[in-house]
Amino acid sequence: MRRDRERLEDIFLSVKKKADQKAATNIYHILAALVYACPACRTQLPDPETFKKHFESKHPKTPTSSRIG
């Protein structure tokens, strides 16, 4: 009985560990997919703050620069 219980606990921990690794991998892929692209020059930027600074400094005459933020 004890061996069966230990075996089941090992299986449970193994499945839990694999699920945690898969969740971490999925989060990594989701975060990697969140890239902001400048519509004027197609430059990819990592976050909205950087995107806003880039757009305001590189494309000040573009009419959509006032809508960002």
N, C-alpha and C positions, 0 to 999 in steps of 0.2 A: 504494500500500500504506500509506503513512504517513497519508494522509487517512482511510482506512478505519479504521485503528487509533485515530486521534484521535477520529473520530466515535463509535466504539464506547466509548471511554473517557468521552466526554461523555455518552453515553446511560447508561452504568453509573453515573456520578456523579449524574446527574439522578434516576435511579430510586432510588438510595441516599438522596439528600436527601429525596425524597418519602416514602420509607419511614420515615425518622427523624422527619419532621414528623408523620406519621400515628401513630407510636408515642407521641410526646409528647402528641398530642391525646388518644389513648386513655387514657394515664396521667392526664391532667387530668380526663377524664370519670369515670374510676374514683374518683379522689380526691374529686371533687365529690359523688359518690354516697354516699361514706362519711360519713353524718351520723347522729349518735346522737339519738334522740328520747326525751324523758322520757315514761314511760308514764302519769304522773299528770296532767301539764298539756299534753302534746304539744309542748313547746318543743324546737326542734332545736338541737343543740349540736355543735361541730366535732370534739371529741376526748373520749376516755374520762375524762381527768382533770377536764376542765371539767364533764362529765356527772356525775361522782361528787360534785364540790363543789356543783353545783346541786342535786342530789337530796338531799344531806345537809342543805343549808341551807334549802331551800324546802319539803321534805317530810319532816321528821324523824320524824313519827308513822307514816309509811307502813311496813308491816312488811318490805318488800323492801329497805329502805335498808341493812340489815345484810349483805345478800348482794352488794352492789356492791363491786368492788375486786379 
